[in-house]
Amino acid sequence: MKSPHEKTALNTQQQALDIYFDALFHCEATEPVHAEAVSPVPAAVEDNAADASAASLRVQVFKVSGLVLAIPVARLRAVIENHCEQHSQPASPIAGVVDWQGIPLQIVDTARLVLPAERAENLNRNPAERCRQLLILDGGQWALGCDELASEIELADSEVTWRTAAGKRPWLAGMATQRGCAVLDIDGLVQLLEGGMA
């Protein structure tokens, strides 16, 4: 049985995550629009929306530092246990390198990449707890670290609010609010990493 203190801490954390989820879609609407911020909707987002409108989208749900994320199963090659030592630099989303079937993959400290700066600064500098398992992305050199793997689920189109414009979070494809998770845009995430975020 959880103590009142534990319940309060859990409620506070959930409230913080709820605020963060809400901010993912609404913060940009309150900020001035700059010319360079106006760009076409990423193809991956349009594809996701088209796929979801035709049928449900199967995703693998996982957690990073209390945040629930979902990755389209079609973009996932494998999930493996992480037995490598992590050596990330402060504020870097790269936690190390793992060899998988002869391919060197960079381990992404997913929490450090997607959490807001003020929360990312408070993360433990050792990413081992946040990268217990690795989700290996298709066609690339990246493995997303997570601290807890959940189940595969089907997301119906009606459950997802798809991002309709490019924004500051290219890794975000949409929100499944009732399920409490953010759906990842893998192409956008990879472009972010390859573009120097790492």
ChimeraX attribute file (.defattr): number of C-alpha atoms within 10 A of each C-alpha:
attribute: neighborCount
match mode: 1-to-1
recipient: residues
	/A:1	5
	/A:2	8
	/A:3	8
	/A:4	9
	/A:5	9
	/A:6	11
	/A:7	12
	/A:8	12
	/A:9	12
	/A:10	14
	/A:11	12
	/A:12	12
	/A:13	14
	/A:14	14
	/A:15	12
	/A:16	13
	/A:17	17
	/A:18	15
	/A:19	11
	/A:20	16
	/A:21	19
	/A:22	13
	/A:23	12
	/A:24	19
	/A:25	18
	/A:26	11
	/A:27	11
	/A:28	12
	/A:29	9
	/A:30	7
	/A:31	8
	/A:32	8
	/A:33	10
	/A:34	7
	/A:35	7
	/A:36	6
	/A:37	12
	/A:38	11
	/A:39	10
	/A:40	9
	/A:41	13
	/A:42	18
	/A:43	11
	/A:44	14
	/A:45	24
	/A:46	16
	/A:47	11
	/A:48	20
	/A:49	21
	/A:50	12
	/A:51	13
	/A:52	19
	/A:53	13
	/A:54	11
	/A:55	13
	/A:56	16
	/A:57	20
	/A:58	17
	/A:59	21
	/A:60	20
	/A:61	20
	/A:62	22
	/A:63	19
	/A:64	22
	/A:65	17
	/A:66	14
	/A:67	19
	/A:68	20
	/A:69	24
	/A:70	26
	/A:71	22
	/A:72	20
	/A:73	18
	/A:74	12
	/A:75	17
	/A:76	17
	/A:77	13
	/A:78	13
	/A:79	15
	/A:80	13
	/A:81	12
	/A:82	18
	/A:83	12
	/A:84	15
	/A:85	13
	/A:86	20
	/A:87	15
	/A:88	19
	/A:89	13
	/A:90	14
	/A:91	15
	/A:92	15
	/A:93	24
	/A:94	26
	/A:95	28
	/A:96	18
	/A:97	20
	/A:98	21
	/A:99	10
	/A:100	13
	/A:101	7
	/A:102	7
	/A:103	11
	/A:104	13
	/A:105	19
	/A:106	21
	/A:107	25
	/A:108	27
	/A:109	27
	/A:110	23
	/A:111	24
	/A:112	25
	/A:113	21
	/A:114	18
	/A:115	17
	/A:116	12
	/A:117	11
	/A:118	8
	/A:119	13
	/A:120	17
	/A:121	13
	/A:122	9
	/A:123	16
	/A:124	11
	/A:125	16
	/A:126	15
	/A:127	26
	/A:128	21
	/A:129	15
	/A:130	24
	/A:131	27
	/A:132	17
	/A:133	21
	/A:134	25
	/A:135	25
	/A:136	22
	/A:137	21
	/A:138	15
	/A:139	9
	/A:140	12
	/A:141	17
	/A:142	21
	/A:143	32
	/A:144	23
	/A:145	33
	/A:146	27
	/A:147	20
	/A:148	18
	/A:149	19
	/A:150	12
	/A:151	9
	/A:152	15
	/A:153	16
	/A:154	14
	/A:155	19
	/A:156	15
	/A:157	19
	/A:158	10
	/A:159	16
	/A:160	22
	/A:161	16
	/A:162	20
	/A:163	22
	/A:164	15
	/A:165	16
	/A:166	17
	/A:167	17
	/A:168	11
	/A:169	16
	/A:170	20
	/A:171	21
	/A:172	24
	/A:173	29
	/A:174	23
	/A:175	23
	/A:176	20
	/A:177	14
	/A:178	8
	/A:179	12
	/A:180	14
	/A:181	19
	/A:182	24
	/A:183	25
	/A:184	21
	/A:185	23
	/A:186	21
	/A:187	18
	/A:188	20
	/A:189	19
	/A:190	17
	/A:191	13
	/A:192	16
	/A:193	17
	/A:194	11
	/A:195	9
	/A:196	7
	/A:197	13
	/A:198	14
